[in-house]
Amino acid sequence: MAYCNAMDSDQRLQHSQVSPCPLGKSIGRGASLRTFPCRVLFKKLNHGMVSRKGGTAVTALGPSSTPATRSCSTAKARYGEAHYRVVDLRSDAATKPGPAMCQAMVEAAVRGDLIEDDQTVNELQEMAADMFGMEAALFVPTGTMGNLIAVMVHCRERGDEMIVGDLSHLHIYEQGGSAQLAGVHTTTVTTLPDGTFDLEQLESKIRHNPHNPCFTRSRLICLENTHNIQGGRVLPLTFLQEVRALADRYGLSVHMDGARVMNAAVAQGVSLHTILQHTHSVSACLNKGLGAPVGAVLAGPRDFISRAVRCRKALGGLIHQAGILAAAGKHSLLDMGGSMEEDHRNARTFAQSLLDCDTLFGVDTAAVESNIVRFYLKEPSLSPTEFVARMGQVGEGEEAALGQGIQVLLYPFFGKFVRAVWHYGISLEDTQLATQKMQFVASQYLQKKARAQ
């Protein structure tokens, strides 16, 4: 059910053997872990200088500080006699509910007839509407459905048109549902590196002669915040204000694909209302960085949500006993937003470590504004797919070099890039393990290349 940005919705995550670390054995986000720069590790591997210390090579671990309610995404598994650790950075939809969220789900008051009568669902919707500064909200199974419902409500007639970025999730990764199911035409504007549009180009795409039967009718402008394909970029508030002013001038609505709008609010240090006051509607995921197992919230004016209820039913989104899922959503909104600051810091830490191997990796650290790191391989002979495969395997000599096998799960991304995403289940230690594995893979590759020359 999860709405997974950047191809997550088109290609389901293959669940690995990942489980929470046993209490008392996990290493928290506050742990201190030293990792070698890539060039240093490369030299040590060449000269056989990496040794084991305390059962773990190339590390010095400080005291644990992992809260009992925060699970660790790394796990120990067994292939024969080999132990390895898993760090899943494929998507922030890979989180698992913690004990407190699970308890909230168990205790949820549910009804088996209509979702409108479910107390827990209603509480979630009221809470979300209040946080977003909207009149009303609607619980939906996925963010993709939330976006489609928004398009259906804003564009009510065949021949209506919406304007979207050419690199938006709604345009690329949602199977053209607006055309397939809603009969809505799409026109695109160029997505700039920071996720914004050129406003003059945007205005040129607006068809403002509704009486001419030759043309579609512009009804809607769609934004994405944070912007997935552009690496988690946060849309500037001034840009949102200017888009809304342009939309008002021509009588258009503005919808935000806010799958990660909570990350945007944390990154900018503002309330959700400060961002969403410039939109007419928003679809926000609960199962991304907030850690709920499933679900999204669509919010907007009261009459908009009344129409959205009918669209949700037509799309099969009316879930019986939804209070169990809504309880997880309530818990995520109340208790988990604070962890996003740590996710952003860990993402920046990993991005900075890529610069230590700047002969192999390219990354714009200034563009790492939230929980996504997008980077590319400088070596033509090492493709994103091959690099991701190497990171996901326990290579020859790895356990001897690092003291354990480490599997880091990544995603070959749009174009030539690789994407890594931080979320509630990824700790500081996980980030440092991912750094170690990246350095090991890079060193092995450079070592093999040097021997071939």
C-alpha positions as CSV (number, residue, x, y, z in Angstrom):
1,M,0.0,0.0,0.0
2,A,2.9,2.3,0.6
3,Y,3.2,5.4,-1.6
4,C,6.9,5.2,-2.4
5,N,8.5,8.1,-4.2
6,A,11.2,7.7,-6.8
7,M,10.2,4.4,-8.3
8,D,9.2,2.9,-5.0
9,S,5.6,2.9,-6.1
10,D,6.4,1.1,-9.4
11,Q,8.9,-1.5,-8.0
12,R,8.0,-3.0,-4.7
13,L,10.6,-3.1,-2.0
14,Q,11.9,-6.6,-1.5
15,H,11.9,-7.0,2.3
16,S,15.2,-8.1,3.7
17,Q,15.7,-9.9,7.0
18,V,15.8,-6.8,9.1
19,S,14.6,-6.7,12.7
20,P,14.9,-4.3,15.6
21,C,18.1,-4.6,17.6
22,P,17.6,-6.3,21.0
23,L,17.5,-3.9,23.8
24,G,20.8,-3.5,25.5
25,K,22.7,-4.7,22.5
26,S,22.0,-1.9,20.0
27,I,24.3,1.1,19.4
28,G,22.4,4.4,19.4
29,R,22.6,7.5,17.4
30,G,24.8,9.1,19.9
31,A,27.5,6.5,19.5
32,S,31.0,7.6,18.4
33,L,32.3,5.7,15.5
34,R,35.5,6.5,13.6
35,T,35.7,5.7,9.9
36,F,38.8,5.9,7.7
37,P,38.8,8.1,4.7
38,C,38.6,6.1,1.4
39,R,42.3,6.8,0.5
40,V,43.5,5.7,3.9
41,L,41.5,2.5,3.8
42,F,42.7,1.8,0.3
43,K,46.3,2.0,1.5
44,K,45.6,-0.2,4.5
45,L,43.9,-2.9,2.4
46,N,46.9,-2.9,0.1
47,H,49.3,-3.4,2.9
48,G,47.1,-5.7,5.0
49,M,47.0,-3.2,7.9
50,V,43.4,-3.4,8.8
51,S,43.0,-5.5,12.0
52,R,40.2,-6.5,14.3
53,K,39.7,-4.8,17.6
54,G,37.1,-5.9,20.0
55,G,35.4,-8.0,17.3
56,T,34.8,-5.0,15.0
57,A,37.5,-3.7,12.6
58,V,38.0,0.0,11.7
59,T,35.7,1.2,14.5
60,A,35.8,2.5,18.0
61,L,32.3,2.4,19.6
62,G,31.1,4.6,22.4
63,P,28.2,4.0,24.8
64,S,24.8,3.1,23.5
65,S,22.1,5.8,23.6
66,T,19.4,4.2,21.5
67,P,15.9,5.0,22.9
68,A,13.8,1.9,23.5
69,T,11.1,3.2,21.2
70,R,13.4,3.7,18.2
71,S,14.3,0.6,16.3
72,C,17.6,0.1,14.6
73,S,17.5,-1.0,10.9
74,T,20.7,-3.0,11.0
75,A,20.3,-6.7,11.6
76,K,22.5,-9.7,12.0
77,A,21.7,-12.6,9.7
78,R,23.4,-15.9,8.8
79,Y,24.5,-17.3,5.5
80,G,26.2,-20.5,6.6
81,E,28.6,-19.3,9.3
82,A,28.9,-15.7,8.2
83,H,27.2,-12.9,10.1
84,Y,26.3,-9.6,8.4
85,R,24.6,-6.3,9.1
86,V,21.9,-4.8,6.9
87,V,21.4,-1.0,6.5
88,D,18.3,-0.3,4.2
89,L,18.6,3.1,2.6
90,R,16.3,2.3,-0.4
91,S,13.4,4.3,0.8
92,D,12.0,6.0,3.8
93,A,8.9,3.8,3.3
94,A,11.0,0.9,4.7
95,T,10.4,1.8,8.3
96,K,8.9,-0.6,10.9
97,P,6.5,0.5,13.7
98,G,8.1,0.8,17.1
99,P,6.6,-0.7,20.3
100,A,4.6,2.5,21.2
101,M,3.0,2.7,17.7
102,C,2.2,-1.0,17.7
103,Q,0.5,-0.6,21.1
104,A,-1.5,2.3,19.7
105,M,-2.7,0.1,16.8
106,V,-3.7,-2.7,19.1
107,E,-5.7,-0.4,21.3
108,A,-7.4,1.5,18.5
109,A,-11.2,1.8,18.7
110,V,-12.5,0.5,15.3
111,R,-15.8,0.0,13.6
112,G,-16.4,-2.5,10.8
113,D,-19.0,-0.7,8.8
114,L,-18.2,2.8,7.6
115,I,-14.9,4.7,7.9
116,E,-16.9,7.9,8.5
117,D,-18.0,6.4,11.9
118,D,-14.5,5.4,13.0
119,Q,-13.5,7.5,16.0
120,T,-9.7,7.0,15.5
121,V,-9.9,7.9,11.8
122,N,-11.9,11.0,12.6
123,E,-9.3,12.0,15.2
124,L,-6.5,11.6,12.7
125,Q,-8.2,13.6,10.1
126,E,-9.0,16.4,12.6
127,M,-5.5,16.4,13.9
128,A,-4.0,16.6,10.3
129,A,-6.3,19.4,9.3
130,D,-5.3,21.4,12.3
131,M,-1.6,20.8,11.8
132,F,-1.9,21.7,8.1
133,G,-4.0,24.8,8.6
134,M,-6.7,23.3,6.4
135,E,-10.5,23.1,6.9
136,A,-10.7,19.3,6.6
137,A,-8.7,16.2,5.9
138,L,-9.2,12.7,4.6
139,F,-7.4,9.5,5.4
140,V,-6.4,7.6,2.2
141,P,-4.4,4.4,1.7
142,T,-1.6,5.9,-0.3
143,G,-0.1,9.2,-1.4
144,T,-0.6,8.3,-5.0
145,M,-4.3,7.9,-4.4
146,G,-4.3,11.2,-2.6
147,N,-2.7,13.0,-5.5
148,L,-5.2,11.4,-8.0
149,I,-8.2,12.3,-5.9
150,A,-6.9,15.9,-5.7
151,V,-6.6,16.0,-9.5
152,M,-10.1,14.5,-9.9
153,V,-11.7,17.1,-7.5
154,H,-9.8,20.1,-8.9
155,C,-10.3,19.1,-12.5
156,R,-14.0,18.1,-12.7
157,E,-14.6,18.0,-16.5
158,R,-13.0,16.2,-19.4
159,G,-10.7,18.5,-21.3
160,D,-9.4,20.1,-18.1
161,E,-5.6,20.4,-17.8
162,M,-3.1,20.4,-15.0
163,I,0.4,21.8,-15.1
164,V,3.2,19.7,-13.5
165,G,7.0,19.6,-13.4
166,D,8.5,17.3,-16.0
167,L,10.5,15.5,-13.2
168,S,7.6,15.3,-10.7
169,H,6.6,12.1,-9.1
170,L,3.0,12.7,-10.1
171,H,4.1,12.9,-13.8
172,I,6.6,10.1,-13.9
173,Y,5.9,7.5,-11.3
174,E,2.1,7.4,-11.0
175,Q,1.4,5.7,-14.3
176,G,-0.4,8.6,-15.8
177,G,-3.4,8.0,-13.5
178,S,-4.7,11.5,-14.1
179,A,-5.2,10.6,-17.8
180,Q,-6.1,6.9,-17.3
181,L,-8.7,7.4,-14.6
182,A,-9.6,11.1,-14.4
183,G,-9.5,12.1,-18.1
184,V,-7.3,15.0,-17.2
185,H,-4.7,16.3,-19.7
186,T,-1.2,17.1,-18.4
187,T,1.2,19.8,-19.6
188,T,4.7,20.1,-18.2
189,V,7.2,22.8,-17.2
190,T,10.9,22.3,-16.8
191,T,11.9,21.2,-13.3
192,L,14.9,23.3,-12.2
193,P,17.7,21.7,-10.1
194,D,16.2,23.1,-6.9
195,G,12.8,21.6,-7.7
196,T,11.2,24.9,-8.7
197,F,9.9,26.2,-12.1
198,D,10.7,29.3,-14.1
199,L,7.6,31.4,-13.4
200,E,7.6,32.9,-16.9
201,Q,7.5,29.5,-18.5
202,L,4.8,28.4,-16.0
203,E,2.7,31.4,-17.0
204,S,3.2,30.6,-20.6
205,K,1.7,27.2,-20.1
206,I,-1.6,28.6,-18.7
207,R,-4.4,28.5,-21.2
208,H,-6.6,31.4,-20.3
209,N,-9.1,31.4,-23.2
210,P,-11.7,29.0,-22.0
211,H,-14.2,29.9,-24.7
212,N,-12.0,28.6,-27.5
213,P,-13.1,25.0,-28.1
214,C,-9.7,24.1,-29.6
215,F,-7.9,24.2,-26.3
216,T,-7.9,22.4,-23.0
217,R,-8.8,24.4,-19.9
218,S,-6.1,25.1,-17.3
219,R,-7.4,24.2,-13.8
220,L,-4.5,23.1,-11.6
221,I,-0.8,23.7,-10.8
222,C,0.9,20.8,-9.0
223,L,4.1,21.2,-6.9
224,E,6.3,18.6,-5.1
225,N,7.9,19.3,-1.8
226,T,10.4,18.0,-1.0
227,H,11.3,17.1,-4.6
228,N,12.3,13.5,-4.9
229,I,14.1,13.2,-8.2
230,Q,16.1,16.4,-7.5
231,G,17.4,14.8,-4.3
232,G,15.0,16.0,-1.6
233,R,15.2,19.7,-2.4
234,V,13.0,21.9,-0.3
235,L,10.9,24.5,-2.2
236,P,11.6,28.1,-1.1
237,L,8.7,29.8,0.6
238,T,9.1,32.8,-1.8
239,F,8.6,30.4,-4.7
240,L,5.4,29.0,-3.2
241,Q,4.1,32.5,-2.6
242,E,4.8,33.5,-6.2
243,V,3.1,30.4,-7.6
244,R,0.0,31.0,-5.5
245,A,-0.2,34.6,-6.7
246,L,0.1,33.5,-10.3
247,A,-2.6,30.8,-9.8
248,D,-4.9,33.3,-8.2
249,R,-4.4,35.7,-11.0
250,Y,-5.7,33.1,-13.5
251,G,-8.2,31.4,-11.2
252,L,-6.2,28.2,-10.9
253,S,-5.9,25.9,-7.9
254,V,-2.5,24.8,-6.4
255,H,-2.0,21.2,-5.2
256,M,1.1,20.0,-3.4
257,D,2.4,16.5,-3.5
258,G,3.7,16.6,0.0
259,A,4.8,13.1,0.4
260,R,7.7,14.5,2.4
261,V,6.3,17.9,3.3
262,M,7.1,17.2,7.0
263,N,10.8,17.0,6.0
264,A,10.4,20.3,4.3
265,A,9.0,21.9,7.4
266,V,11.8,20.5,9.6
267,A,14.5,21.6,7.1
268,Q,13.1,25.2,7.0
269,G,12.3,25.3,10.7
270,V,8.7,26.4,10.0
271,S,5.2,25.0,10.7
272,L,3.4,23.0,8.1
273,H,0.8,25.8,7.9
274,T,3.5,28.2,6.9
275,I,4.2,26.1,3.8
276,L,0.7,25.0,3.0
277,Q,-0.9,28.4,3.3
278,H,0.2,28.9,-0.3
279,T,-1.7,25.8,-1.6
280,H,-5.3,24.8,-1.9
281,S,-4.7,21.1,-1.1
282,V,-2.0,18.7,-0.1
283,S,-1.4,15.0,0.0
284,A,1.0,14.1,2.8
285,C,2.4,10.6,3.5
286,L,2.4,9.1,7.0
287,N,4.5,6.1,5.9
288,K,7.6,7.9,4.9
289,G,9.8,9.6,7.5
290,L,7.0,9.6,10.1
291,G,7.3,5.9,10.4
292,A,3.7,4.7,10.0
293,P,3.3,1.4,8.1
294,V,0.7,2.7,5.6
295,G,-1.4,5.7,4.7
296,A,-1.6,9.3,3.7
297,V,-3.7,12.3,4.4
298,L,-5.4,14.5,1.8
299,A,-6.3,18.0,3.1
300,G,-8.0,21.1,1.8
301,P,-11.2,23.1,2.0
302,R,-14.3,21.4,3.4
303,D,-16.2,21.2,0.1
304,F,-13.1,19.8,-1.6
305,I,-12.9,17.0,1.0
306,S,-16.6,16.3,0.6
307,R,-16.0,15.6,-3.1
308,A,-12.8,13.7,-2.3
309,V,-14.8,11.3,-0.2
310,R,-16.8,10.2,-3.2
311,C,-13.6,9.9,-5.3
312,R,-11.9,7.7,-2.7
313,K,-14.9,5.3,-2.7
314,A,-14.8,5.1,-6.5
315,L,-11.0,4.3,-6.4
316,G,-11.5,1.6,-3.8
317,G,-9.9,3.5,-1.0
318,L,-12.6,3.1,1.6
319,I,-11.1,0.7,4.2
320,H,-13.1,-1.0,6.8
321,Q,-11.6,-1.1,10.3
322,A,-9.2,1.6,9.2
323,G,-8.8,2.8,12.8
324,I,-6.0,0.3,13.3
325,L,-4.0,2.1,10.5
326,A,-5.2,5.5,11.6
327,A,-3.9,4.9,15.1
328,A,-0.4,4.5,13.6
329,G,-0.9,7.7,11.7
330,K,-1.9,9.6,14.8
331,H,1.1,8.3,16.7
332,S,3.4,9.3,13.8
333,L,2.1,12.9,13.7
334,L,2.3,13.3,17.5
335,D,5.6,11.6,18.3
336,M,7.9,11.1,15.4
337,G,8.5,14.4,13.6
338,G,11.4,15.3,15.9
339,S,13.5,12.4,14.6
340,M,13.7,14.0,11.1
341,E,16.3,16.5,12.3
342,E,18.6,13.5,13.0
343,D,17.7,12.0,9.6
344,H,18.8,15.2,7.9
345,R,22.1,15.4,9.9
346,N,22.9,11.7,9.1
347,A,22.2,12.3,5.4
348,R,24.6,15.2,5.3
349,T,27.2,13.2,7.2
350,F,27.1,10.5,4.5
351,A,27.2,13.0,1.7
352,Q,30.3,14.6,3.2
353,S,32.0,11.1,3.4
354,L,31.4,10.7,-0.3
355,L,33.7,13.7,-0.9
356,D,36.6,11.7,0.7
357,C,36.3,9.5,-2.4
358,D,35.9,12.3,-4.8
359,T,37.8,10.4,-7.5
360,L,35.0,7.9,-7.6
361,F,31.8,9.8,-6.4
362,G,30.2,13.1,-7.3
363,V,27.8,14.7,-4.9
364,D,26.5,18.3,-4.4
365,T,26.6,18.5,-0.6
366,A,24.9,21.9,-0.7
367,A,21.9,20.3,-2.4
368,V,21.4,17.8,0.5
369,E,18.6,19.7,2.3
370,S,16.6,16.9,3.8
371,N,16.8,13.1,4.1
372,I,17.8,12.2,0.6
373,V,21.4,11.9,-0.8
374,R,21.7,11.7,-4.6
375,F,25.1,11.0,-6.0
376,Y,26.7,9.6,-9.2
377,L,29.7,7.5,-10.2
378,K,32.5,9.3,-12.0
379,E,34.0,6.0,-13.3
380,P,32.3,5.1,-16.6
381,S,33.1,1.4,-16.0
382,L,31.2,1.3,-12.7
383,S,27.5,1.7,-13.4
384,P,25.0,2.7,-10.7
385,T,23.4,-0.8,-10.9
386,E,26.8,-2.5,-10.4
387,F,27.7,-0.2,-7.5
388,V,24.4,-0.9,-5.8
389,A,24.9,-4.6,-6.3
390,R,28.3,-4.4,-4.7
391,M,27.0,-2.5,-1.7
392,G,24.3,-5.1,-1.2
393,Q,26.7,-8.0,-1.2
394,V,29.3,-9.1,1.4
395,G,32.4,-9.0,-0.6
396,E,35.5,-11.2,-0.5
397,G,37.8,-10.1,2.4
398,E,35.2,-7.7,3.8
399,E,34.7,-9.5,7.1
400,A,38.5,-9.6,7.6
401,A,38.8,-5.9,6.8
402,L,35.8,-4.5,8.6
403,G,35.2,-7.1,11.3
404,Q,31.8,-8.0,9.9
405,G,29.9,-8.2,6.7
406,I,27.7,-5.2,5.9
407,Q,24.9,-5.0,3.4
408,V,23.8,-1.5,2.4
409,L,20.7,-1.5,0.3
410,L,20.5,1.4,-2.2
411,Y,18.5,2.3,-5.3
412,P,19.8,2.9,-8.8
413,F,18.1,6.2,-9.3
414,F,16.7,8.4,-12.1
415,G,19.3,8.9,-14.8
416,K,22.8,8.1,-13.8
417,F,22.4,8.6,-10.1
418,V,22.2,6.5,-6.9
419,R,19.8,7.4,-4.1
420,A,20.1,6.9,-0.4
421,V,17.3,7.8,1.9
422,W,17.4,8.3,5.7
423,H,14.4,7.6,7.9
424,Y,13.2,6.7,11.4
425,G,14.9,3.3,11.3
426,I,18.4,4.5,10.4
427,S,20.7,5.5,13.3
428,L,24.0,7.3,13.4
429,E,25.7,3.9,13.7
430,D,23.9,2.7,10.6
431,T,25.1,5.8,8.8
432,Q,28.7,5.1,9.8
433,L,28.4,1.4,8.8
434,A,27.1,2.6,5.4
435,T,30.1,4.9,5.2
436,Q,32.5,2.0,6.0
437,K,30.9,-0.2,3.4
438,M,31.1,2.5,0.7
439,Q,34.7,3.1,1.5
440,F,35.4,-0.6,1.3
441,V,33.7,-1.0,-2.0
442,A,35.4,2.0,-3.4
443,S,38.8,0.8,-2.2
444,Q,38.3,-2.7,-3.7
445,Y,37.3,-1.2,-7.0
446,L,40.3,1.2,-7.1
447,Q,42.6,-1.6,-6.0
448,K,41.4,-3.8,-8.8
449,K,41.7,-1.0,-11.3
450,A,45.3,-0.2,-10.2
451,R,46.3,-3.9,-10.7
452,A,44.9,-3.9,-14.2
453,Q,47.0,-0.9,-15.2
